Amino acid sequence: MTERKPPGTTFESWVDRQIRTAQERGDFDDLAGAGKPLPGAGAPVEEQWWLKDYLRREGLSGEALLPTPLRLRREVERLPDAVRELTSERAVRDAAGDLNRRIVEHMRAPSGPQVAIGLVDVDELVAGWRTARQQPAQQREAEPEPAEPAPKTRWWRRFLR
């Protein structure tokens, strides 16, 4: 398609003529999606469909797009569940130490939104890991029943004491 539009012809008729000649030559025969419906036809158009499609193709989650402080904060929240499957205390301490190292690196050269991120208390994490490993499997699967809320005291009863 290196030829230029001849002067005096409309753009639409020139394009239509090129398409027609390509069809006559058979350039559109044996294409990969011939006879199949267009993917996503009939579905509502999403705003950033190309980004979602790219993440799906590459096997990434949406968290890859989060700014560093939010990503670190999510890792801190998920760390107790992540270390539950580790088999040694050394591995738990290494995982917490690696996360703390990345948090300190971010604090030295912050980027993105200002989000408060605290360091992980390694000893507290190890203690939680130990107690989770000592519980029998039946207790881990059972959910604790919610405690009854304390009865509310009316505001005017405070003066009767």
C-alpha positions, -999 to 999 in steps of 0.1 A, spaced: 0 0 0 28 24 -9 9 41 -37 -6 75 -30 -41 86 -34 -45 100 -69 -56 137 -70 -93 142 -78 -106 110 -61 -122 109 -28 -104 91 0 -133 68 6 -136 56 -30 -98 51 -32 -98 29 -1 -128 10 -13 -111 3 -46 -80 -10 -28 -100 -33 -6 -120 -46 -36 -88 -54 -56 -72 -71 -26 -104 -93 -23 -102 -102 -60 -65 -112 -56 -75 -134 -26 -54 -115 0 -81 -120 26 -86 -157 21 -72 -182 47 -68 -157 74 -66 -170 110 -100 -158 122 -119 -162 90 -156 -171 96 -153 -167 134 -170 -139 154 -148 -111 166 -136 -116 202 -155 -94 226 -183 -86 201 -215 -78 220 -197 -73 253 -197 -39 269 -166 -19 261 -143 -15 292 -123 16 297 -88 0 298 -95 -32 280 -60 -32 264 -43 -31 298 -64 -59 312 -58 -80 281 -20 -74 284 -20 -85 321 -40 -116 313 -16 -125 284 15 -120 305 1 -139 335 3 -109 358 -21 -97 385 -33 -62 388 -10 -57 418 19 -53 394 5 -19 385 3 -6 421 27 20 433 55 7 455 42 18 489 8 2 483 23 -30 471 46 -32 502 17 -25 525 -3 -54 509 27 -77 514 29 -67 551 -8 -75 555 -5 -109 537 28 -119 553 13 -139 583 -7 -160 559 22 -164 535 46 -177 562 21 -202 576 32 -228 550 69 -223 556 86 -252 574 114 -236 594 118 -206 617 148 -195 596 127 -193 565 101 -172 583 128 -148 596 143 -146 561 110 -137 545 103 -110 571 139 -97 568 136 -95 530 103 -75 533 118 -52 559 148 -46 537 126 -36 508 105 -13 531 137 4 543 149 9 507 116 25 498 118 48 529 152 60 518 141 70 483 102 72 485 82 73 453 45 73 447 18 83 472 28 88 508 15 58 526 26 49 561 44 16 561 58 1 593 85 -25 595 74 -61 603 81 -72 639 100 -104 631 97 -118 667 60 -113 668 56 -129 633 77 -159 645 56 -162 676 24 -162 656 39 -188 632 48 -211 661 13 -209 677 -3 -216 643 19 -247 638 11 -260 673 -27 -258 669 -43 -291 658 -56 -291 622 -92 -293 634 -90 -260 654 -74 -242 624 -103 -250 602 -130 -242 627 -140 -206 628 -144 -189 662 -178 -178 671 -182 -140 674 -184 -127 710 -215 -110 721 -211 -72 722 -211 -56 756 -244 -39 765 -244 -2 758 -247 21 788 -271 50 783 -255 83 786 -277 96 814 -269 65 836 -234 77 840 -247 105 863 -266 80 886 -234 63 898 
